[in-house]
Amino acid sequence: MSCLRVLLAVIFPPLAVIDQGCGSILIVTILTLCGWVPGVIGALVILNKTFG
């Protein structure tokens, strides 16, 4: 997880997960619409997830 991604996740969460797939963008967008904090937490969780 790069510093730029963390900064984007704090400022505008859906933009930070733009390359993680359509489902991730949709989930983070809905969480952000519910409140800024849930969107940030969701984006950080998705960015922190390790695949493989």
Backbone as XML, in Angstrom:
<?xml version="1.0"?>
<chain id="A" units="angstrom">
  <residue number="1" name="MET">
    <atom name="N" x="0.858" y="-1.168" z="0.000"/>
    <atom name="CA" x="0.000" y="0.000" z="0.000"/>
    <atom name="C" x="0.903" y="1.229" z="0.000"/>
  </residue>
  <residue number="2" name="SER">
    <atom name="N" x="0.774" y="2.039" z="-1.029"/>
    <atom name="CA" x="1.632" y="3.213" z="-1.159"/>
    <atom name="C" x="1.046" y="4.402" z="-0.400"/>
  </residue>
  <residue number="3" name="CYS">
    <atom name="N" x="1.883" y="5.369" z="-0.152"/>
    <atom name="CA" x="1.459" y="6.572" z="0.561"/>
    <atom name="C" x="0.426" y="7.357" z="-0.245"/>
  </residue>
  <residue number="4" name="LEU">
    <atom name="N" x="0.573" y="7.344" z="-1.565"/>
    <atom name="CA" x="-0.389" y="8.048" z="-2.418"/>
    <atom name="C" x="-1.776" y="7.414" z="-2.308"/>
  </residue>
  <residue number="5" name="ARG">
    <atom name="N" x="-1.831" y="6.093" z="-2.276"/>
    <atom name="CA" x="-3.124" y="5.407" z="-2.136"/>
    <atom name="C" x="-3.771" y="5.716" z="-0.802"/>
  </residue>
  <residue number="6" name="VAL">
    <atom name="N" x="-2.987" y="5.761" z="0.260"/>
    <atom name="CA" x="-3.534" y="6.079" z="1.579"/>
    <atom name="C" x="-4.062" y="7.504" z="1.597"/>
  </residue>
  <residue number="7" name="LEU">
    <atom name="N" x="-3.327" y="8.419" z="1.008"/>
    <atom name="CA" x="-3.771" y="9.809" z="0.939"/>
    <atom name="C" x="-5.064" y="9.928" z="0.132"/>
  </residue>
  <residue number="8" name="LEU">
    <atom name="N" x="-5.137" y="9.217" z="-1.004"/>
    <atom name="CA" x="-6.371" y="9.222" z="-1.799"/>
    <atom name="C" x="-7.525" y="8.598" z="-1.028"/>
  </residue>
  <residue number="9" name="ALA">
    <atom name="N" x="-7.249" y="7.555" z="-0.260"/>
    <atom name="CA" x="-8.299" y="6.906" z="0.517"/>
    <atom name="C" x="-8.861" y="7.840" z="1.582"/>
  </residue>
  <residue number="10" name="VAL">
    <atom name="N" x="-8.028" y="8.711" z="2.105"/>
    <atom name="CA" x="-8.495" y="9.653" z="3.118"/>
    <atom name="C" x="-9.252" y="10.811" z="2.470"/>
  </residue>
  <residue number="11" name="ILE">
    <atom name="N" x="-8.773" y="11.286" z="1.328"/>
    <atom name="CA" x="-9.393" y="12.441" z="0.682"/>
    <atom name="C" x="-10.651" y="12.050" z="-0.092"/>
  </residue>
  <residue number="12" name="PHE">
    <atom name="N" x="-10.529" y="11.060" z="-0.976"/>
    <atom name="CA" x="-11.658" y="10.627" z="-1.810"/>
    <atom name="C" x="-11.584" y="9.107" z="-1.980"/>
  </residue>
  <residue number="13" name="PRO">
    <atom name="N" x="-12.221" y="8.360" z="-1.074"/>
    <atom name="CA" x="-12.066" y="6.905" z="-1.030"/>
    <atom name="C" x="-12.339" y="6.150" z="-2.341"/>
  </residue>
  <residue number="14" name="PRO">
    <atom name="N" x="-13.381" y="6.469" z="-3.120"/>
    <atom name="CA" x="-13.589" y="5.684" z="-4.343"/>
    <atom name="C" x="-12.450" y="5.787" z="-5.357"/>
  </residue>
  <residue number="15" name="LEU">
    <atom name="N" x="-11.765" y="6.908" z="-5.378"/>
    <atom name="CA" x="-10.657" y="7.076" z="-6.309"/>
    <atom name="C" x="-9.465" y="6.199" z="-5.942"/>
  </residue>
  <residue number="16" name="ALA">
    <atom name="N" x="-9.317" y="5.892" z="-4.676"/>
    <atom name="CA" x="-8.185" y="5.072" z="-4.232"/>
    <atom name="C" x="-8.319" y="3.622" z="-4.670"/>
  </residue>
  <residue number="17" name="VAL">
    <atom name="N" x="-9.546" y="3.136" z="-4.850"/>
    <atom name="CA" x="-9.755" y="1.725" z="-5.212"/>
    <atom name="C" x="-10.175" y="1.564" z="-6.669"/>
  </residue>
  <residue number="18" name="ILE">
    <atom name="N" x="-9.853" y="2.527" z="-7.512"/>
    <atom name="CA" x="-10.311" y="2.538" z="-8.892"/>
    <atom name="C" x="-9.820" y="1.328" z="-9.689"/>
  </residue>
  <residue number="19" name="ASP">
    <atom name="N" x="-8.667" y="0.781" z="-9.343"/>
    <atom name="CA" x="-8.139" y="-0.354" z="-10.105"/>
    <atom name="C" x="-8.413" y="-1.698" z="-9.431"/>
  </residue>
  <residue number="20" name="GLN">
    <atom name="N" x="-9.204" y="-1.718" z="-8.386"/>
    <atom name="CA" x="-9.493" y="-2.954" z="-7.667"/>
    <atom name="C" x="-10.722" y="-3.679" z="-8.205"/>
  </residue>
  <residue number="21" name="GLY">
    <atom name="N" x="-11.424" y="-3.090" z="-9.138"/>
    <atom name="CA" x="-12.596" y="-3.738" z="-9.718"/>
    <atom name="C" x="-13.866" y="-2.958" z="-9.458"/>
  </residue>
  <residue number="22" name="CYS">
    <atom name="N" x="-14.882" y="-3.281" z="-10.235"/>
    <atom name="CA" x="-16.154" y="-2.556" z="-10.169"/>
    <atom name="C" x="-16.856" y="-2.753" z="-8.831"/>
  </residue>
  <residue number="23" name="GLY">
    <atom name="N" x="-16.788" y="-3.952" z="-8.285"/>
    <atom name="CA" x="-17.446" y="-4.224" z="-7.008"/>
    <atom name="C" x="-16.858" y="-3.407" z="-5.878"/>
  </residue>
  <residue number="24" name="SER">
    <atom name="N" x="-15.548" y="-3.293" z="-5.859"/>
    <atom name="CA" x="-14.892" y="-2.515" z="-4.805"/>
    <atom name="C" x="-15.251" y="-1.040" z="-4.906"/>
  </residue>
  <residue number="25" name="ILE">
    <atom name="N" x="-15.277" y="-0.536" z="-6.120"/>
    <atom name="CA" x="-15.645" y="0.877" z="-6.314"/>
    <atom name="C" x="-17.070" y="1.124" z="-5.841"/>
  </residue>
  <residue number="26" name="LEU">
    <atom name="N" x="-17.969" y="0.206" z="-6.183"/>
    <atom name="CA" x="-19.376" y="0.344" z="-5.797"/>
    <atom name="C" x="-19.536" y="0.299" z="-4.277"/>
  </residue>
  <residue number="27" name="ILE">
    <atom name="N" x="-18.871" y="-0.646" z="-3.638"/>
    <atom name="CA" x="-18.969" y="-0.767" z="-2.182"/>
    <atom name="C" x="-18.437" y="0.480" z="-1.493"/>
  </residue>
  <residue number="28" name="VAL">
    <atom name="N" x="-17.274" y="0.946" z="-1.918"/>
    <atom name="CA" x="-16.669" y="2.124" z="-1.280"/>
    <atom name="C" x="-17.501" y="3.377" z="-1.560"/>
  </residue>
  <residue number="29" name="THR">
    <atom name="N" x="-18.080" y="3.473" z="-2.748"/>
    <atom name="CA" x="-18.932" y="4.631" z="-3.060"/>
    <atom name="C" x="-20.170" y="4.645" z="-2.166"/>
  </residue>
  <residue number="30" name="ILE">
    <atom name="N" x="-20.799" y="3.497" z="-1.990"/>
    <atom name="CA" x="-21.981" y="3.422" z="-1.120"/>
    <atom name="C" x="-21.608" y="3.744" z="0.324"/>
  </residue>
  <residue number="31" name="LEU">
    <atom name="N" x="-20.479" y="3.197" z="0.781"/>
    <atom name="CA" x="-20.032" y="3.517" z="2.142"/>
    <atom name="C" x="-19.715" y="4.999" z="2.300"/>
  </residue>
  <residue number="32" name="THR">
    <atom name="N" x="-19.133" y="5.609" z="1.275"/>
    <atom name="CA" x="-18.814" y="7.032" z="1.336"/>
    <atom name="C" x="-20.086" y="7.876" z="1.360"/>
  </residue>
  <residue number="33" name="LEU">
    <atom name="N" x="-21.099" y="7.449" z="0.627"/>
    <atom name="CA" x="-22.369" y="8.179" z="0.652"/>
    <atom name="C" x="-23.056" y="8.068" z="2.010"/>
  </residue>
  <residue number="34" name="CYS">
    <atom name="N" x="-22.830" y="6.944" z="2.706"/>
    <atom name="CA" x="-23.382" y="6.790" z="4.053"/>
    <atom name="C" x="-22.638" y="7.644" z="5.069"/>
  </residue>
  <residue number="35" name="GLY">
    <atom name="N" x="-21.411" y="7.904" z="4.787"/>
    <atom name="CA" x="-20.589" y="8.723" z="5.683"/>
    <atom name="C" x="-19.151" y="8.642" z="5.243"/>
  </residue>
  <residue number="36" name="TRP">
    <atom name="N" x="-18.394" y="9.690" z="5.530"/>
    <atom name="CA" x="-17.018" y="9.739" z="5.068"/>
    <atom name="C" x="-16.150" y="8.681" z="5.755"/>
  </residue>
  <residue number="37" name="VAL">
    <atom name="N" x="-16.329" y="8.517" z="7.053"/>
    <atom name="CA" x="-15.503" y="7.582" z="7.821"/>
    <atom name="C" x="-15.691" y="6.135" z="7.351"/>
  </residue>
  <residue number="38" name="PRO">
    <atom name="N" x="-16.922" y="5.644" z="7.157"/>
    <atom name="CA" x="-17.057" y="4.271" z="6.642"/>
    <atom name="C" x="-16.422" y="4.092" z="5.261"/>
  </residue>
  <residue number="39" name="GLY">
    <atom name="N" x="-16.476" y="5.115" z="4.426"/>
    <atom name="CA" x="-15.838" y="5.040" z="3.118"/>
    <atom name="C" x="-14.332" y="4.938" z="3.217"/>
  </residue>
  <residue number="40" name="VAL">
    <atom name="N" x="-13.746" y="5.701" z="4.115"/>
    <atom name="CA" x="-12.293" y="5.656" z="4.314"/>
    <atom name="C" x="-11.879" y="4.296" z="4.867"/>
  </residue>
  <residue number="41" name="ILE">
    <atom name="N" x="-12.618" y="3.798" z="5.840"/>
    <atom name="CA" x="-12.296" y="2.494" z="6.420"/>
    <atom name="C" x="-12.426" y="1.397" z="5.366"/>
  </residue>
  <residue number="42" name="GLY">
    <atom name="N" x="-13.487" y="1.442" z="4.575"/>
    <atom name="CA" x="-13.668" y="0.448" z="3.520"/>
    <atom name="C" x="-12.552" y="0.490" z="2.493"/>
  </residue>
  <residue number="43" name="ALA">
    <atom name="N" x="-12.157" y="1.673" z="2.095"/>
    <atom name="CA" x="-11.073" y="1.807" z="1.112"/>
    <atom name="C" x="-9.760" y="1.297" z="1.671"/>
  </residue>
  <residue number="44" name="LEU">
    <atom name="N" x="-9.473" y="1.596" z="2.915"/>
    <atom name="CA" x="-8.222" y="1.131" z="3.518"/>
    <atom name="C" x="-8.216" y="-0.387" z="3.684"/>
  </residue>
  <residue number="45" name="VAL">
    <atom name="N" x="-9.355" y="-0.962" z="4.013"/>
    <atom name="CA" x="-9.440" y="-2.426" z="4.132"/>
    <atom name="C" x="-9.219" y="-3.074" z="2.779"/>
  </residue>
  <residue number="46" name="ILE">
    <atom name="N" x="-9.836" y="-2.544" z="1.734"/>
    <atom name="CA" x="-9.669" y="-3.115" z="0.401"/>
    <atom name="C" x="-8.237" y="-2.937" z="-0.088"/>
  </residue>
  <residue number="47" name="LEU">
    <atom name="N" x="-7.629" y="-1.798" z="0.175"/>
    <atom name="CA" x="-6.244" y="-1.580" z="-0.242"/>
    <atom name="C" x="-5.265" y="-2.443" z="0.545"/>
  </residue>
  <residue number="48" name="ASN">
    <atom name="N" x="-5.600" y="-2.763" z="1.784"/>
    <atom name="CA" x="-4.713" y="-3.542" z="2.636"/>
    <atom name="C" x="-4.834" y="-5.057" z="2.387"/>
  </residue>
  <residue number="49" name="LYS">
    <atom name="N" x="-5.904" y="-5.455" z="1.712"/>
    <atom name="CA" x="-6.129" y="-6.878" z="1.452"/>
    <atom name="C" x="-5.030" y="-7.412" z="0.527"/>
  </residue>
  <residue number="50" name="THR">
    <atom name="N" x="-4.455" y="-8.532" z="0.911"/>
    <atom name="CA" x="-3.424" y="-9.152" z="0.084"/>
    <atom name="C" x="-4.044" y="-10.307" z="-0.691"/>
  </residue>
  <residue number="51" name="PHE">
    <atom name="N" x="-3.741" y="-10.381" z="-1.961"/>
    <atom name="CA" x="-4.259" y="-11.440" z="-2.804"/>
    <atom name="C" x="-3.160" y="-12.451" z="-3.046"/>
  </residue>
  <residue number="52" name="GLY">
    <atom name="N" x="-3.491" y="-13.726" z="-2.850"/>
    <atom name="CA" x="-2.535" y="-14.776" z="-3.156"/>
    <atom name="C" x="-2.025" y="-15.500" z="-2.030"/>
  </residue>
</chain>
